[in-house]
């Protein structure tokens, strides 16, 4: 082959190279550059029937990337919306679903009003304050007294999770009185809350396996390893002569 011809072809290839910095920005990069070019070519076709035919083929190609969702109606709707978005809303074809518009796509959701609470004692959390507010609305009686006691025990547990040391009940009662705006007063009462050990106690798992009667138990040796019982000697049960 002529070296001059090879050099001209090589120069032509280098001249036609495309760099990402010079290419058009991909609207949905997950589908790649080739699918974007197919949609651009389909948009430029003048025959409407031919555009509809090619658009359906492109939808099949897009669905082949997720074959397990290809026949799901909601997923088909998503694919048709994406093909219109990738064509910059210039593709004029017949769609089985409503054609999306640029205005709808650019709509922003309403701002959510997150609760901005800054409690004085954050280790109790906001739920404790909600429970105290509910208890304030209840009528005096045994139910309200039981609820107040539950709230106080939960406050003590939350306090201990923040401070691992012990805490006196008087401190919890003062905080309860302050958070309830003076409506729940246990400061002068003789009520006692659960102890620190009861609140921080961890449940140990107890095995339900029962050792059969007559079977020797496996004991631990000094090294912490399990040791099996020694087998009986052959002459251990032998009667003396």
NULUMNU-102521 format. One record per atom (N, C-alpha, C): residue in one letter; chain; z, y, x; atom name. Coordinates in nm, 3 decimals. Atoms other than C-alpha are relative to their C-alpha. Layout:
A|A|Z|Y|X|CA
...
END
This chain:
X|A|0.000|-0.119|0.084|N
X|A|0.000|0.000|0.000|CA
X|A|0.000|0.125|0.088|C
X|A|0.012|-0.124|-0.076|N
X|A|-0.083|0.348|0.119|CA
X|A|0.136|0.070|0.009|C
X|A|-0.130|-0.066|-0.019|N
X|A|0.222|0.518|0.268|CA
X|A|0.003|0.137|-0.066|C
X|A|0.004|-0.130|0.064|N
X|A|0.107|0.852|0.133|CA
X|A|0.028|-0.011|-0.149|C
X|A|-0.023|0.020|0.144|N
X|A|0.105|0.716|-0.223|CA
X|A|0.146|-0.030|-0.026|C
X|A|-0.141|0.033|0.017|N
X|A|0.452|0.570|-0.180|CA
X|A|0.085|0.125|0.013|C
X|A|-0.077|-0.123|-0.020|N
X|A|0.582|0.905|-0.054|CA
X|A|-0.014|0.093|-0.120|C
X|A|0.019|-0.087|0.117|N
X|A|0.429|1.092|-0.349|CA
X|A|0.080|-0.052|-0.120|C
X|A|-0.077|0.057|0.110|N
X|A|0.587|0.852|-0.600|CA
X|A|0.149|0.024|0.020|C
X|A|-0.142|-0.024|-0.029|N
X|A|0.925|0.886|-0.428|CA
X|A|0.037|0.145|-0.027|C
X|A|-0.028|-0.141|0.026|N
X|A|0.904|1.264|-0.443|CA
X|A|0.003|0.029|-0.150|C
X|A|0.003|-0.020|0.145|N
X|A|0.815|1.247|-0.812|CA
X|A|0.128|-0.051|-0.065|C
X|A|-0.124|0.056|0.056|N
X|A|1.120|1.025|-0.883|CA
X|A|0.116|0.093|0.029|C
X|A|-0.108|-0.091|-0.036|N
X|A|1.352|1.260|-0.699|CA
X|A|-0.008|0.128|-0.082|C
X|A|0.015|-0.124|0.076|N
X|A|1.206|1.560|-0.882|CA
X|A|0.047|-0.016|-0.144|C
X|A|-0.036|0.024|0.139|N
X|A|1.273|1.398|-1.221|CA
X|A|0.143|-0.051|-0.018|C
X|A|-0.139|0.042|0.012|N
X|A|1.634|1.306|-1.145|CA
X|A|0.077|0.098|-0.088|C
X|A|-0.084|-0.082|0.087|N
X|A|1.887|1.430|-1.399|CA
X|A|0.145|-0.011|0.045|C
X|A|-0.141|-0.005|-0.035|N
X|A|2.238|1.536|-1.311|CA
X|A|0.081|0.035|-0.125|C
X|A|-0.084|-0.025|0.118|N
X|A|2.524|1.545|-1.559|CA
X|A|0.026|0.149|-0.021|C
X|A|-0.024|-0.143|0.015|N
X|A|2.580|1.912|-1.484|CA
X|A|-0.116|0.072|-0.067|C
X|A|0.118|-0.062|0.058|N
X|A|2.225|1.988|-1.601|CA
X|A|-0.034|-0.056|-0.138|C
X|A|0.031|0.062|0.128|N
X|A|2.224|1.762|-1.906|CA
X|A|0.071|0.071|-0.115|C
X|A|-0.061|-0.055|0.121|N
X|A|2.308|1.859|-2.263|CA
X|A|0.133|-0.069|-0.024|C
X|A|-0.134|0.054|0.024|N
X|A|2.671|1.812|-2.358|CA
X|A|-0.005|-0.104|-0.112|C
X|A|-0.006|0.105|0.100|N
X|A|2.736|1.488|-2.548|CA
X|A|0.104|0.035|-0.106|C
X|A|-0.091|-0.034|0.109|N
X|A|2.890|1.548|-2.889|CA
X|A|0.105|-0.109|-0.018|C
X|A|-0.092|0.114|0.005|N
X|A|3.044|1.198|-2.911|CA
X|A|-0.032|-0.086|0.122|C
X|A|0.035|0.070|-0.124|N
X|A|3.047|1.059|-2.556|CA
X|A|0.016|-0.151|-0.008|C
X|A|-0.024|0.144|0.006|N
X|A|3.160|0.711|-2.668|CA
X|A|-0.128|-0.080|-0.017|C
X|A|0.125|0.073|0.025|N
X|A|2.806|0.619|-2.772|CA
X|A|-0.099|0.011|0.117|C
X|A|0.085|-0.007|-0.118|N
X|A|2.644|0.724|-2.445|CA
X|A|-0.121|0.092|-0.016|C
X|A|0.113|-0.094|-0.006|N
X|A|2.341|0.928|-2.342|CA
X|A|-0.123|-0.055|-0.072|C
X|A|0.122|0.057|0.058|N
X|A|2.072|0.686|-2.465|CA
X|A|0.000|0.012|-0.153|C
X|A|-0.006|-0.012|0.146|N
X|A|2.192|0.685|-2.825|CA
X|A|-0.016|0.145|-0.043|C
X|A|0.018|-0.141|0.031|N
X|A|2.210|1.064|-2.819|CA
X|A|-0.147|0.038|0.005|C
X|A|0.143|-0.029|-0.008|N
X|A|1.847|1.075|-2.708|CA
X|A|-0.076|-0.060|-0.116|C
X|A|0.065|0.060|0.117|N
X|A|1.748|0.836|-2.988|CA
X|A|0.017|0.087|-0.124|C
X|A|-0.024|-0.087|0.116|N
X|A|1.908|1.064|-3.245|CA
X|A|-0.081|0.128|0.011|C
X|A|0.081|-0.122|-0.019|N
X|A|1.735|1.368|-3.094|CA
X|A|-0.148|-0.027|-0.029|C
X|A|0.140|0.035|0.030|N
X|A|1.399|1.189|-3.113|CA
X|A|-0.021|-0.021|-0.149|C
X|A|0.012|0.020|0.145|N
X|A|1.464|1.086|-3.473|CA
X|A|0.002|0.134|-0.074|C
X|A|-0.006|-0.132|0.064|N
X|A|1.548|1.446|-3.562|CA
X|A|-0.133|0.074|0.012|C
X|A|0.127|-0.071|-0.023|N
X|A|1.215|1.567|-3.416|CA
X|A|-0.117|-0.062|-0.074|C
X|A|0.111|0.065|0.072|N
X|A|1.002|1.322|-3.624|CA
X|A|-0.026|0.077|-0.130|C
X|A|0.036|-0.078|0.118|N
X|A|0.813|1.502|-3.899|CA
X|A|-0.008|-0.084|-0.126|C
X|A|0.013|0.087|0.118|N
X|A|0.753|1.206|-4.131|CA
X|A|0.139|-0.040|-0.049|C
X|A|-0.134|0.026|0.053|N
X|A|1.056|1.170|-4.358|CA
X|A|0.027|-0.149|-0.013|C
X|A|-0.020|0.144|0.012|N
X|A|1.003|0.799|-4.427|CA
X|A|0.027|-0.063|0.136|C
X|A|-0.021|0.052|-0.134|N
X|A|0.981|0.731|-4.056|CA
X|A|0.139|0.038|0.051|C
X|A|-0.135|-0.042|-0.042|N
X|A|1.301|0.931|-3.998|CA
X|A|0.106|-0.088|-0.067|C
X|A|-0.096|0.085|0.069|N
X|A|1.484|0.729|-4.264|CA
X|A|0.005|-0.139|0.061|C
X|A|0.008|0.133|-0.058|N
X|A|1.366|0.405|-4.108|CA
X|A|0.070|-0.004|0.135|C
X|A|-0.061|-0.002|-0.133|N
X|A|1.470|0.504|-3.757|CA
X|A|0.150|0.026|-0.010|C
X|A|-0.142|-0.027|0.016|N
X|A|1.806|0.639|-3.879|CA
X|A|0.076|-0.128|-0.034|C
X|A|-0.065|0.125|0.033|N
X|A|1.890|0.300|-4.030|CA
X|A|0.009|-0.092|0.121|C
X|A|-0.005|0.078|-0.123|N
X|A|1.801|0.130|-3.701|CA
X|A|0.110|0.052|0.094|C
X|A|-0.103|-0.058|-0.087|N
X|A|2.026|0.371|-3.513|CA
X|A|0.139|-0.036|-0.053|C
X|A|-0.128|0.039|0.057|N
X|A|2.310|0.294|-3.756|CA
X|A|0.033|-0.144|0.037|C
X|A|-0.023|0.139|-0.039|N
X|A|2.264|-0.076|-3.679|CA
X|A|0.042|-0.010|0.147|C
X|A|-0.037|0.001|-0.142|N
X|A|2.281|-0.005|-3.306|CA
X|A|0.144|0.050|0.017|C
X|A|-0.137|-0.051|-0.008|N
X|A|2.598|0.200|-3.353|CA
X|A|0.101|-0.103|-0.052|C
X|A|-0.089|0.102|0.054|N
X|A|2.751|-0.076|-3.565|CA
X|A|0.013|-0.122|0.089|C
X|A|-0.007|0.115|-0.090|N
X|A|2.669|-0.339|-3.301|CA
X|A|0.108|0.016|0.106|C
X|A|-0.109|-0.020|-0.096|N
X|A|2.930|-0.180|-3.076|CA
X|A|0.132|-0.051|-0.055|C
X|A|-0.118|0.056|0.066|N
X|A|3.193|-0.293|-3.330|CA
X|A|-0.048|-0.097|-0.108|C
X|A|0.059|0.091|0.099|N
X|A|3.041|-0.601|-3.498|CA
X|A|0.096|-0.046|-0.108|C
X|A|-0.096|0.045|0.101|N
X|A|3.364|-0.698|-3.677|CA
X|A|0.022|0.105|-0.109|C
X|A|-0.015|-0.107|0.100|N
X|A|3.357|-0.362|-3.862|CA
X|A|-0.135|0.047|-0.054|C
X|A|0.132|-0.051|0.032|N
X|A|2.983|-0.329|-3.908|CA
X|A|-0.028|0.001|-0.150|C
X|A|0.029|0.013|0.143|N
X|A|2.977|-0.440|-4.274|CA
X|A|0.111|0.056|-0.088|C
X|A|-0.108|-0.059|0.079|N
X|A|3.296|-0.264|-4.385|CA
X|A|-0.049|0.133|-0.058|C
X|A|0.053|-0.124|0.060|N
X|A|3.210|0.016|-4.634|CA
X|A|0.056|0.126|0.064|C
X|A|-0.058|-0.120|-0.060|N
X|A|3.453|0.266|-4.483|CA
X|A|-0.056|0.024|0.140|C
X|A|0.056|-0.017|-0.133|N
X|A|3.317|0.200|-4.136|CA
X|A|-0.145|0.046|-0.006|C
X|A|0.137|-0.047|0.018|N
X|A|2.960|0.245|-4.259|CA
X|A|-0.003|0.150|-0.030|C
X|A|-0.009|-0.142|0.030|N
X|A|3.059|0.581|-4.402|CA
X|A|0.028|0.080|0.127|C
X|A|-0.033|-0.067|-0.126|N
X|A|3.206|0.674|-4.064|CA
X|A|-0.123|0.010|0.090|C
X|A|0.120|-0.002|-0.085|N
X|A|2.884|0.580|-3.883|CA
X|A|-0.101|0.103|-0.048|C
X|A|0.094|-0.099|0.053|N
X|A|2.670|0.792|-4.114|CA
X|A|0.049|0.142|0.027|C
X|A|-0.054|-0.133|-0.033|N
X|A|2.902|1.088|-4.065|CA
X|A|-0.021|0.032|0.148|C
X|A|0.015|-0.023|-0.143|N
X|A|2.883|1.043|-3.689|CA
X|A|-0.145|0.028|0.039|C
X|A|0.140|-0.024|-0.035|N
X|A|2.503|1.030|-3.681|CA
X|A|-0.042|0.142|-0.038|C
X|A|0.029|-0.139|0.036|N
X|A|2.487|1.363|-3.864|CA
X|A|0.069|0.097|0.097|C
X|A|-0.071|-0.086|-0.095|N
X|A|2.746|1.512|-3.631|CA
X|A|-0.071|0.003|0.134|C
X|A|0.068|0.007|-0.129|N
X|A|2.561|1.391|-3.321|CA
X|A|-0.135|0.069|-0.002|C
X|A|0.127|-0.073|0.011|N
X|A|2.238|1.546|-3.452|CA
X|A|0.021|0.149|-0.020|C
X|A|-0.034|-0.141|0.021|N
X|A|2.418|1.881|-3.481|CA
X|A|-0.037|0.043|-0.142|C
X|A|0.026|-0.023|0.143|N
X|A|2.366|1.853|-3.860|CA
X|A|-0.146|0.042|-0.024|C
X|A|0.142|-0.031|0.015|N
X|A|1.986|1.882|-3.812|CA
X|A|-0.080|-0.118|-0.051|C
X|A|0.071|0.119|0.046|N
X|A|1.892|1.526|-3.914|CA
X|A|-0.012|0.002|-0.151|C
X|A|0.028|-0.004|0.143|N
X|A|1.729|1.529|-4.257|CA
X|A|-0.045|-0.138|-0.045|C
X|A|0.031|0.134|0.048|N
X|A|1.747|1.173|-4.393|CA
X|A|0.081|-0.027|-0.125|C
X|A|-0.071|0.041|0.121|N
X|A|1.864|0.997|-4.707|CA
X|A|0.121|-0.085|0.041|C
X|A|-0.124|0.069|-0.037|N
X|A|2.226|0.889|-4.666|CA
X|A|0.064|-0.059|-0.124|C
X|A|-0.070|0.057|0.116|N
X|A|2.415|0.651|-4.897|CA
X|A|0.134|0.066|-0.028|C
X|A|-0.127|-0.069|0.016|N
X|A|2.717|0.878|-4.855|CA
X|A|-0.024|0.150|0.003|C
X|A|0.017|-0.146|-0.005|N
X|A|2.772|1.252|-4.896|CA
X|A|-0.018|0.049|0.144|C
X|A|0.031|-0.052|-0.133|N
X|A|2.629|1.444|-4.602|CA
X|A|0.107|0.102|0.039|C
X|A|-0.104|-0.097|-0.041|N
X|A|2.905|1.625|-4.407|CA
X|A|-0.063|0.132|0.043|C
X|A|0.045|-0.133|-0.041|N
X|A|2.876|1.993|-4.329|CA
X|A|0.085|0.048|0.117|C
X|A|-0.070|-0.055|-0.115|N
X|A|2.978|2.195|-4.028|CA
X|A|0.130|0.069|-0.041|C
X|A|-0.118|-0.073|0.045|N
X|A|3.224|2.400|-4.230|CA
X|A|0.115|-0.096|-0.029|C
X|A|-0.104|0.098|0.030|N
X|A|3.412|2.093|-4.352|CA
X|A|0.057|-0.060|0.128|C
X|A|-0.045|0.059|-0.126|N
X|A|3.426|1.951|-4.000|CA
X|A|0.091|0.095|0.077|C
X|A|-0.078|-0.098|-0.076|N
X|A|3.571|2.271|-3.857|CA
X|A|0.125|0.046|-0.072|C
X|A|-0.122|-0.037|0.070|N
X|A|3.843|2.301|-4.119|CA
X|A|0.123|-0.050|0.075|C
X|A|-0.124|0.036|-0.067|N
X|A|4.192|2.295|-3.972|CA
X|A|0.106|-0.035|-0.104|C
X|A|-0.105|0.035|0.098|N
X|A|4.483|2.125|-4.148|CA
X|A|0.107|0.108|-0.007|C
X|A|-0.108|-0.096|0.018|N
X|A|4.769|2.327|-4.283|CA
X|A|0.113|-0.028|0.100|C
X|A|-0.110|0.013|-0.096|N
X|A|5.057|2.390|-4.048|CA
X|A|0.119|-0.065|-0.070|C
X|A|-0.115|0.068|0.055|N
X|A|5.346|2.153|-4.109|CA
X|A|0.127|0.077|0.033|C
X|A|-0.126|-0.070|-0.020|N
X|A|5.683|2.313|-4.155|CA
X|A|0.106|-0.099|0.046|C
X|A|-0.100|0.089|-0.055|N
X|A|5.902|2.113|-3.923|CA
X|A|0.138|0.063|-0.013|C
X|A|-0.136|-0.057|0.012|N
X|A|6.275|2.152|-3.977|CA
X|A|0.051|0.046|0.136|C
X|A|-0.052|-0.058|-0.124|N
X|A|6.409|2.381|-3.708|CA
X|A|0.150|0.020|-0.015|C
X|A|-0.145|-0.005|0.011|N
X|A|6.776|2.299|-3.709|CA
X|A|0.061|-0.006|0.140|C
X|A|-0.069|-0.003|-0.128|N
X|A|6.998|2.383|-3.418|CA
X|A|0.150|-0.013|-0.026|C
X|A|-0.142|0.017|0.033|N
X|A|7.336|2.230|-3.503|CA
X|A|0.089|0.029|0.120|C
X|A|-0.095|-0.031|-0.106|N
X|A|7.641|2.325|-3.306|CA
X|A|0.038|-0.125|0.077|C
X|A|-0.033|0.128|-0.063|N
X|A|7.734|1.963|-3.239|CA
X|A|-0.122|-0.091|-0.013|C
X|A|0.126|0.073|0.010|N
X|A|7.401|1.801|-3.163|CA
X|A|0.018|-0.151|0.008|C
X|A|-0.019|0.145|-0.014|N
X|A|7.546|1.461|-3.082|CA
X|A|0.027|-0.065|-0.134|C
X|A|-0.017|0.057|0.133|N
X|A|7.623|1.416|-3.452|CA
X|A|-0.134|-0.021|-0.071|C
X|A|0.129|0.012|0.064|N
X|A|7.261|1.466|-3.555|CA
X|A|-0.007|0.075|-0.132|C
X|A|0.021|-0.071|0.126|N
X|A|7.114|1.624|-3.866|CA
X|A|0.039|-0.083|-0.122|C
X|A|-0.032|0.084|0.116|N
X|A|7.177|1.324|-4.091|CA
X|A|0.145|0.012|-0.041|C
X|A|-0.141|-0.018|0.033|N
X|A|7.551|1.373|-4.065|CA
X|A|0.019|0.126|-0.084|C
X|A|-0.011|-0.125|0.077|N
X|A|7.511|1.730|-4.189|CA
X|A|-0.051|-0.020|-0.142|C
X|A|0.051|0.027|0.135|N
X|A|7.300|1.606|-4.482|CA
X|A|0.103|-0.080|-0.082|C
X|A|-0.100|0.081|0.070|N
X|A|7.567|1.348|-4.570|CA
X|A|0.121|0.086|-0.040|C
X|A|-0.113|-0.089|0.032|N
X|A|7.839|1.614|-4.555|CA
X|A|-0.035|0.090|-0.118|C
X|A|0.042|-0.084|0.112|N
X|A|7.638|1.839|-4.788|CA
X|A|-0.001|-0.077|-0.131|C
X|A|-0.003|0.083|0.122|N
X|A|7.601|1.551|-5.033|CA
X|A|0.143|-0.024|-0.045|C
X|A|-0.141|0.023|0.036|N
X|A|7.972|1.477|-5.018|CA
X|A|0.064|0.123|-0.062|C
X|A|-0.056|-0.123|0.059|N
X|A|8.049|1.842|-5.097|CA
X|A|-0.036|0.013|-0.147|C
X|A|0.043|-0.012|0.139|N
X|A|7.858|1.811|-5.424|CA
X|A|0.064|-0.103|-0.092|C
X|A|-0.062|0.104|0.082|N
X|A|8.045|1.503|-5.543|CA
X|A|0.134|0.049|-0.057|C
X|A|-0.130|-0.031|0.060|N
X|A|8.345|1.526|-5.771|CA
X|A|0.109|-0.077|0.073|C
X|A|-0.113|0.065|-0.067|N
X|A|8.687|1.441|-5.633|CA
X|A|0.031|-0.133|-0.066|C
X|A|-0.030|0.132|0.050|N
X|A|8.776|1.077|-5.666|CA
X|A|-0.005|-0.102|0.112|C
X|A|-0.001|0.106|-0.100|N
X|A|8.782|0.742|-5.492|CA
X|A|-0.135|-0.012|0.071|C
X|A|0.133|0.011|-0.062|N
X|A|8.405|0.738|-5.433|CA
X|A|-0.019|0.109|0.106|C
X|A|0.015|-0.108|-0.097|N
X|A|8.413|1.074|-5.260|CA
X|A|0.089|-0.023|0.121|C
X|A|-0.089|0.027|-0.112|N
X|A|8.714|0.976|-5.049|CA
X|A|-0.056|-0.110|0.090|C
X|A|0.059|0.107|-0.080|N
X|A|8.539|0.657|-4.941|CA
X|A|-0.120|0.051|0.080|C
X|A|0.115|-0.055|-0.071|N
X|A|8.223|0.851|-4.852|CA
X|A|0.044|0.089|0.116|C
X|A|-0.051|-0.087|-0.107|N
X|A|8.421|1.106|-4.649|CA
X|A|0.052|-0.084|0.117|C
X|A|-0.050|0.087|-0.105|N
X|A|8.589|0.825|-4.458|CA
X|A|-0.114|-0.064|0.078|C
X|A|0.118|0.057|-0.069|N
X|A|8.253|0.663|-4.381|CA
X|A|-0.065|0.103|0.090|C
X|A|0.059|-0.108|-0.080|N
X|A|8.119|0.997|-4.260|CA
X|A|0.083|0.026|0.125|C
X|A|-0.088|-0.025|-0.115|N
X|A|8.422|1.050|-4.036|CA
X|A|-0.011|-0.111|0.103|C
X|A|0.015|0.112|-0.093|N
X|A|8.389|0.702|-3.883|CA
X|A|-0.134|0.006|0.073|C
X|A|0.131|-0.013|-0.063|N
X|A|8.020|0.760|-3.821|CA
X|A|-0.002|0.116|0.100|C
X|A|-0.010|-0.112|-0.093|N
X|A|8.099|1.094|-3.659|CA
X|A|0.072|-0.042|0.128|C
X|A|-0.073|0.048|-0.117|N
X|A|8.346|0.924|-3.429|CA
X|A|-0.087|-0.093|0.084|C
X|A|0.090|0.090|-0.073|N
X|A|8.091|0.659|-3.338|CA
X|A|-0.107|0.080|0.074|C
X|A|0.100|-0.085|-0.065|N
X|A|7.829|0.926|-3.262|CA
X|A|0.060|0.076|0.118|C
X|A|-0.069|-0.071|-0.108|N
X|A|8.081|1.116|-3.053|CA
X|A|0.021|-0.091|0.120|C
X|A|-0.024|0.095|-0.109|N
X|A|8.163|0.805|-2.850|CA
X|A|-0.130|-0.042|0.069|C
X|A|0.127|0.031|-0.065|N
X|A|7.795|0.733|-2.789|CA
X|A|-0.042|0.111|0.095|C
X|A|0.029|-0.111|-0.089|N
X|A|7.771|1.077|-2.630|CA
X|A|0.105|0.008|0.112|C
X|A|-0.110|-0.002|-0.096|N
X|A|8.111|1.062|-2.456|CA
X|A|0.068|-0.136|-0.007|C
X|A|-0.050|0.137|0.001|N
X|A|8.216|0.711|-2.358|CA
X|A|0.152|-0.009|0.002|C
X|A|-0.146|0.001|0.002|N
X|A|8.582|0.811|-2.331|CA
X|A|0.050|-0.002|-0.144|C
X|A|-0.060|0.003|0.133|N
X|A|8.821|0.793|-2.621|CA
X|A|0.005|0.141|-0.059|C
X|A|-0.009|-0.127|0.071|N
X|A|8.848|1.068|-2.880|CA
X|A|0.105|-0.014|-0.108|C
X|A|-0.104|0.000|0.102|N
X|A|9.135|1.157|-3.107|CA
X|A|-0.060|0.028|-0.137|C
X|A|0.047|-0.021|0.137|N
X|A|9.094|1.151|-3.481|CA
X|A|0.011|0.146|-0.042|C
X|A|-0.016|-0.141|0.036|N
X|A|9.217|1.509|-3.501|CA
X|A|-0.124|0.081|0.036|C
X|A|0.121|-0.072|-0.039|N
X|A|8.906|1.627|-3.315|CA
X|A|-0.111|-0.024|-0.102|C
X|A|0.103|0.033|0.101|N
X|A|8.678|1.447|-3.563|CA
X|A|0.031|0.072|-0.130|C
X|A|-0.036|-0.067|0.125|N
X|A|8.872|1.591|-3.857|CA
X|A|-0.028|0.151|0.008|C
X|A|0.029|-0.143|-0.016|N
X|A|8.839|1.944|-3.718|CA
X|A|-0.150|0.028|-0.008|C
X|A|0.145|-0.017|0.008|N
X|A|8.464|1.903|-3.672|CA
X|A|-0.050|-0.020|-0.142|C
X|A|0.039|0.024|0.139|N
X|A|8.432|1.762|-4.024|CA
X|A|0.036|0.120|-0.086|C
X|A|-0.042|-0.118|0.076|N
X|A|8.626|2.057|-4.162|CA
X|A|-0.093|0.118|0.027|C
X|A|0.088|-0.111|-0.035|N
X|A|8.401|2.300|-3.975|CA
X|A|-0.140|-0.019|-0.056|C
X|A|0.136|0.025|0.048|N
X|A|8.071|2.134|-4.070|CA
X|A|-0.010|0.004|-0.152|C
X|A|0.001|-0.003|0.147|N
X|A|8.171|2.115|-4.437|CA
X|A|0.042|0.134|-0.055|C
X|A|-0.040|-0.135|0.042|N
X|A|8.264|2.484|-4.449|CA
X|A|0.137|0.000|-0.067|C
X|A|-0.136|0.003|0.051|N
X|A|8.627|2.397|-4.514|CA
X|A|0.019|-0.076|-0.128|C
X|A|-0.011|0.071|0.127|N
X|A|8.556|2.176|-4.818|CA
X|A|0.054|-0.142|0.017|C
X|A|-0.049|0.135|-0.027|N
X|A|8.641|1.840|-4.658|CA
X|A|0.110|0.012|0.106|C
X|A|-0.114|-0.024|-0.087|N
X|A|8.987|1.872|-4.511|CA
X|A|0.082|-0.127|0.014|C
X|A|-0.081|0.118|-0.030|N
X|A|9.146|1.567|-4.347|CA
X|A|0.097|0.027|0.114|C
X|A|-0.082|-0.033|-0.116|N
X|A|9.342|1.753|-4.083|CA
X|A|0.146|-0.036|-0.025|C
X|A|-0.141|0.025|0.032|N
X|A|9.679|1.719|-4.258|CA
X|A|0.021|-0.139|-0.059|C
X|A|-0.014|0.132|0.062|N
X|A|9.610|1.370|-4.393|CA
X|A|0.048|-0.103|0.102|C
X|A|-0.045|0.110|-0.086|N
X|A|9.751|1.045|-4.256|CA
X|A|-0.107|-0.107|0.016|C
X|A|0.110|0.096|-0.008|N
X|A|9.411|0.877|-4.267|CA
X|A|-0.028|-0.033|0.147|C
X|A|0.032|0.045|-0.135|N
X|A|9.330|0.671|-3.956|CA
X|A|-0.140|-0.058|0.001|C
X|A|0.135|0.051|-0.014|N
X|A|8.978|0.601|-3.841|CA
X|A|0.000|-0.128|0.083|C
X|A|0.013|0.121|-0.080|N
X|A|8.850|0.292|-3.668|CA
X|A|0.029|0.031|0.146|C
X|A|-0.032|-0.021|-0.141|N
X|A|8.962|0.245|-3.311|CA
X|A|-0.127|0.003|0.084|C
X|A|0.115|-0.008|-0.092|N
X|A|8.737|0.302|-3.014|CA
X|A|-0.057|-0.137|0.030|C
X|A|0.047|0.136|-0.031|N
X|A|8.721|-0.070|-2.935|CA
X|A|-0.080|-0.058|-0.116|C
X|A|0.072|0.053|0.116|N
X|A|8.611|-0.152|-3.288|CA
X|A|-0.138|0.064|-0.014|C
X|A|0.127|-0.069|0.015|N
X|A|8.334|0.108|-3.282|CA
X|A|-0.098|-0.036|0.110|C
X|A|0.088|0.029|-0.114|N
X|A|8.199|0.013|-2.939|CA
X|A|-0.009|-0.148|0.029|C
X|A|0.002|0.144|-0.024|N
X|A|8.244|-0.360|-2.971|CA
X|A|-0.140|-0.055|-0.017|C
X|A|0.131|0.065|0.006|N
X|A|7.934|-0.566|-2.905|CA
X|A|0.019|-0.143|-0.050|C
X|A|-0.008|0.135|0.055|N
X|A|7.871|-0.883|-3.098|CA
X|A|-0.052|-0.101|0.102|C
X|A|0.041|0.103|-0.093|N
X|A|7.861|-1.182|-2.870|CA
X|A|-0.062|-0.116|-0.077|C
X|A|0.068|0.113|0.063|N
X|A|7.626|-1.463|-2.951|CA
X|A|0.077|-0.129|0.030|C
X|A|-0.073|0.125|-0.013|N
X|A|7.810|-1.784|-3.015|CA
X|A|-0.096|-0.113|-0.033|C
X|A|0.092|0.112|0.022|N
X|A|7.616|-2.106|-2.983|CA
X|A|0.052|-0.087|-0.113|C
X|A|-0.035|0.085|0.113|N
X|A|7.610|-2.320|-3.294|CA
X|A|-0.015|-0.148|0.033|C
X|A|0.021|0.139|-0.039|N
X|A|7.547|-2.634|-3.095|CA
X|A|0.133|-0.073|0.003|C
X|A|-0.123|0.080|0.008|N
X|A|7.812|-2.898|-3.165|CA
X|A|-0.014|-0.119|0.094|C
X|A|0.003|0.112|-0.093|N
X|A|7.893|-3.146|-2.892|CA
X|A|0.037|-0.128|-0.074|C
X|A|-0.032|0.125|0.069|N
X|A|7.881|-3.505|-3.025|CA
X|A|0.134|-0.057|0.048|C
X|A|-0.129|0.060|-0.032|N
X|A|8.208|-3.693|-3.037|CA
X|A|-0.018|-0.106|0.106|C
X|A|0.006|0.099|-0.105|N
X|A|8.269|-3.897|-2.725|CA
X|A|-0.087|0.040|0.117|C
X|A|0.085|-0.044|-0.111|N
X|A|8.016|-3.706|-2.512|CA
X|A|0.078|0.099|0.086|C
X|A|-0.076|-0.092|-0.087|N
X|A|8.176|-3.537|-2.208|CA
X|A|-0.067|0.135|0.006|C
X|A|0.051|-0.136|-0.008|N
X|A|8.140|-3.161|-2.187|CA
X|A|-0.041|0.034|0.142|C
X|A|0.047|-0.044|-0.130|N
X|A|7.952|-2.999|-1.902|CA
X|A|0.082|0.119|0.042|C
X|A|-0.087|-0.106|-0.048|N
X|A|8.180|-2.780|-1.696|CA
X|A|-0.068|0.074|0.113|C
X|A|0.051|-0.083|-0.108|N
X|A|8.107|-2.502|-1.451|CA
X|A|0.085|-0.019|0.124|C
X|A|-0.074|0.010|-0.125|N
X|A|8.201|-2.544|-1.088|CA
X|A|0.026|0.137|0.057|C
X|A|-0.037|-0.128|-0.060|N
X|A|8.317|-2.271|-0.855|CA
X|A|-0.122|0.085|0.031|C
X|A|0.122|-0.075|-0.035|N
X|A|7.961|-2.173|-0.757|CA
X|A|-0.074|0.051|-0.121|C
X|A|0.066|-0.048|0.120|N
X|A|7.868|-2.103|-1.118|CA
X|A|-0.111|-0.090|-0.049|C
X|A|0.106|0.093|0.041|N
X|A|7.629|-2.400|-1.138|CA
X|A|0.058|-0.105|-0.092|C
X|A|-0.043|0.104|0.093|N
X|A|7.646|-2.660|-1.409|CA
X|A|0.011|-0.131|0.074|C
X|A|-0.020|0.129|-0.066|N
X|A|7.785|-2.989|-1.290|CA
X|A|0.012|-0.107|-0.107|C
X|A|-0.003|0.110|0.095|N
X|A|7.727|-3.312|-1.475|CA
X|A|0.120|-0.089|0.029|C
X|A|-0.115|0.090|-0.023|N
X|A|8.017|-3.553|-1.523|CA
X|A|-0.041|-0.121|0.083|C
X|A|0.029|0.116|-0.084|N
X|A|8.039|-3.834|-1.272|CA
X|A|-0.009|-0.124|-0.086|C
X|A|0.009|0.125|0.078|N
X|A|7.923|-4.168|-1.410|CA
X|A|0.118|-0.093|0.030|C
X|A|-0.110|0.093|-0.017|N
X|A|8.182|-4.435|-1.459|CA
X|A|-0.032|-0.102|0.107|C
X|A|0.019|0.101|-0.104|N
X|A|8.233|-4.670|-1.171|CA
X|A|-0.015|-0.136|-0.064|C
X|A|0.027|0.131|0.059|N
X|A|8.117|-5.023|-1.227|CA
X|A|0.126|-0.079|-0.024|C
X|A|-0.121|0.079|0.011|N
X|A|8.460|-5.173|-1.166|CA
X|A|0.118|0.077|-0.059|C
X|A|-0.110|-0.081|0.049|N
X|A|8.660|-4.899|-1.338|CA
X|A|0.073|-0.066|-0.117|C
X|A|-0.061|0.067|0.118|N
X|A|8.715|-5.092|-1.663|CA
X|A|0.024|-0.149|0.024|C
X|A|-0.018|0.143|-0.028|N
X|A|8.752|-5.426|-1.488|CA
X|A|0.147|-0.036|-0.002|C
X|A|-0.140|0.044|0.009|N
X|A|9.072|-5.614|-1.567|CA
X|A|0.047|-0.053|0.133|C
X|A|-0.053|0.057|-0.126|N
X|A|9.296|-5.694|-1.277|CA
X|A|0.014|-0.152|-0.008|C
X|A|-0.012|0.147|-0.007|N
X|A|9.308|-6.055|-1.165|CA
X|A|0.145|-0.044|-0.003|C
END
